[in-house]
Amino acid sequence: MLSQHEIATLILVKDAKDPRGLNPADLDTLLEHEFVALEKRPSGLACPRITHRGHSILKAVGRGQ
């Protein structure tokens, strides 16, 4: 079960253009459950992106499209 903070972080990963301000503990939980994945950018930075599982969670809580 995800906390409200983790669900909010999942929404931010989906909607944010700059995810640098995300709570690291919440992001770690989302990574562990495979709701987000880290994508390497050409700059070498890793950026979180929402996975299919993450989209399913957002759809279940009424925030997915």
Secondary structure, DSSP 8 states (H G I E B T S, - for coil): ---HHHHHHHHHHHH-S-GGGS-HHHHHHHHHTTSEEEEE-TTS-EEEEE-HHHHHHHHHTT---
